[in-house]
Amino acid sequence: MEKKQAEGRKKIDKMKRVIADKEDRQITFSKRRSGIYRKAVELSTLCGAEFGVLIFSPTGKAFSMGHPSMEAITNKTLYENPPKNDGTLNLVEAYSRLRLNQLHQKYTELLSKMEVAKKREKILGKKVKNRRKGWWEECISELGMDELEQMATKIQMLYKNVEGRVNELRNIRASSSSLTEVEQKY
């Protein structure tokens, strides 16, 4: 059985014919142009190279891209002298370096916070595993009569303590509201 070659990426013949259909030709041009730009930017980023790319479309329209700028590249190529630096390029580079350093610092801080959070999660996980259940969390159906009576006594004591605290807070609130009423009269 013969394998069919997919329509995607194919080997380009050395003597490739021009694409007959204008629309297909334009689509191919756009895709390949963006691929060339991507590769040029990658080369510049990885190696610190300066580049200039000038491409004319089948319709005659010019497309250009350069780093640090197309003007700088053409001046360097044609006149063998770089354009006068008015300081904006250095300012842009300095800002880029500053921003990159800030982002790197933030990234480092976030990494350290994430490590702390992971350690804390581990510790909390161990605490949850080792945590003893409170008397109120025990399964009542497994308790005997003596244990149930002890639990009932504890619940009654808890209820009295809560009721006492609620009454205490109500008295404080009532006394403070009566003081404000007296203060408002005078």
Phi, psi and omega in degrees: 000131180274141176274135176271140178278133181293162181283347183297249185272123181237159174288132182271125177290151180297323181254060182289135179280158178289139180293126186289315184286125184298319182295316178297321179296317180294318179298314179298317179300313182298315180296314182291324179298313180295327176295319178295316178301314181300315180294321180294317179295319178299315179298318179295317182293314184287322188249352183073023183279150171266144180215159174218128180235127177233120183231135175255129180286168177300337179272355177098000180281137182268137176235131181222153178205138180207157175226125009286329172203159180295324180297316180297319181292316180294319178297318180295322182284311186282317188252358181054030171216134182290158179293158179297133181272115180268008178095344182292324180295315178297322179296317179296317179296319179296317178297319179298315179297317179299312181297319178297317177297319178297315180295321178295318179297316179296319178299316179297317178299316180295322177298316180294321177297321179294320178297317178298318180295321178295317178298317180296320178298319179298314181297314180296323177298318177295319180296320180295320179296318185272357185292135176275142179288145174283161183298334181281348181263354183291151180283117185294327184294341180267355184273148175274180183297316180298316180295321178295321179294321177297318180295319179299319178297316179299318180295319179297319178295318178298317180299316179297318179296316179295316180298319178296317180294320178298315179297320178300314180293324177295319179296319178296316180293320180294318180292323180288326179287327177289327176294319180292328177294319179294318180296324181291328179292324183261000000 
